[in-house]
Amino acid sequence: MGKVLIFCLAISGFSVAWSSPIGLNYSLQAIGGNKEVCMKELGCFAITDDFKSVFHRPINVLPHDRATINTKLLLFTRKNPKEAHLLVASDKSSLSESHFNPEWGTKFIVHGFMDSELYGPWMVQMKDEFLMHGDYNVIVVDWSGGNKPPYYQATSNTRVVAAEIALVVQALEKYMGAKREEIHIIGHSLGGHIAGYAGARLKTLGRITGCDPAEPYFQNMPPSVRLDATDADYVDVIHSDATDILFIGFGMSHPVGHVDFFPNNGRNQPGCKTDKFKSFITEGLNEGARRFASCNHQRSLDFFHHSINYRKVVPVGYECTSWKDFLDGKCAECGPDTKRCAVMGIRADEYKEFRNTSVQHMMYLKTSGTKPYWLYHYQINVKLFKPKTSHKDVKGTLDVTLFGSKGDELFHVQNDAVDFYHGARYQYLVTTDKELGEIKSVSFEWYSASKNPIDIIRKPKLYVEYITVIPMNEIEKSPRNMTNRAFCAKPDNGIIPKTIATLHRDSKCLH
């Protein structure tokens, strides 16, 4: 039989274990003799070659029947914000007697594995956020009849759910004047791939937001099997649990949309270590169980939820070659056309003009571990001066304090000792949850890491020419306007260690 590979698939807080012998024959992948099932109104579902993979999708089954999956599409509007109205594609009166308004935007909310409209309070909360935001038709999709273990069966059922969604969209077009180009599906985990299947059926769906699309059975599979950028006119994705499934990560690590956001590198979300236990007290038993098992996976929903109505801080992501380069402050420019940055969450569609299904854009940003999660980002550039007289480069660490109109903050921008070469530039990314307002002045202090005993007596000096502070929570064309963002020093005056030097705002030192 060969070796046996064991996986534990724990999506949305619940797990199911299965085993498969390495080298499993394709002919054994379809459990049962049938390879196709047809359903009235929905069409046929077959196990085609693109759904088969020994390593990535080792067990394939046909979906359950419609009655078992029991997909419910529940409409909420500002006219019926609490009482759901069931939409049935084959029942014209269920549409015409509803409060659906084709003049309003339409939002579908789709859950994933082992979730439901009743169990998952996040769907109700997100619905309420949308109705607070504006006039919307919010349709919550409950497919809890078909999302139970085993996981491979739930993945198969997703195609039927997508067909049900597409059928209702077509009915809304026919009887209510809806336009699929104006429909937005937000799908979590398996719900992200359901959105993809629905979009593939509808061809011209407006927008899909994938909230941490499920990795098991979808990653490394062809676009026909998973969410991809061709499934809607615009596809944006938030990755929050992108660790490989073998290391207990439930979300995809590969970019699959027109723009993919990787907050905190898409993994190990801040606050999740404490949330696992605290949520039992603050959120109750059900939500506590969900957070305990899959806090990182759920965080993508938290991010989208808090992007809808919280406007104090804008969660701007920046395109970068790597997470490390982003943390090193190397990616703080939006580019001359602003294509290198985008707003994560509800405003991600502002990036739509730059969409290209053949080019993927990975955006990075940091968040905190507490609601509303957004952080103020700043890029700090330190330009060292190279004096004409003899000088010696130094080694040490650096602290920078920003003094703003609404608050001050000290940043340890250089925690590990580095060599400071005079005449060079040093870039840093700093974040805070504190609103600083307009930066009025800057101070810095450095600490020598020299092990030369002579330096204790002669005290080495660091020569700083200027420091620039660039706020990153706004989209701005490059090159940035540096007015009021430069702080000049007296470069000829070297600063000895453990001495605070204050720089005042003046753009003259940039010229």
ABEGO torsion letter per residue (X at the ends): XEBBBBBBBBBGGBBBBBBBBBGBBAAAABBEABABBBBBGAEBBBBBAAABBAAABABBBBBBBAAAAGBBBBBBBAABAABBBBBBAABAAAAAABABBAABBBBBBBBBBGBBAAABAAAAAAAAAAAAAEBBBBBBBBAAAAABOBAAAAAAAAAAAAAAAAAAAAAAAAAAGBBAAABBBBBBEAAAAAAAAAAAAAGABABBBBBGBBABGABGBBAAABBBAAABABBBBBBABABBAAAGBABBABBABABBBBBGGGBGBBGAAAAAAAAAAAAEAAAAAAAAAAAAAAAAAAAAAAAAABAABBBBBBBBABAAAAAAGABABAEAAGAABBBBEAAAAAAAAABBAABBBBBBBBBBABOAGBBBBBBBBBBBBBBABBBBBBBEBBBBBBBBAAEBBBBBABABBBBBBBGBBBBBBBBBABBAEBBABBBBBBBBABABAAAAAAGBBBBBABBBBBBAABBBBOBBBABGABBBBBAABBBBBGBBBBBBBBAAAAX
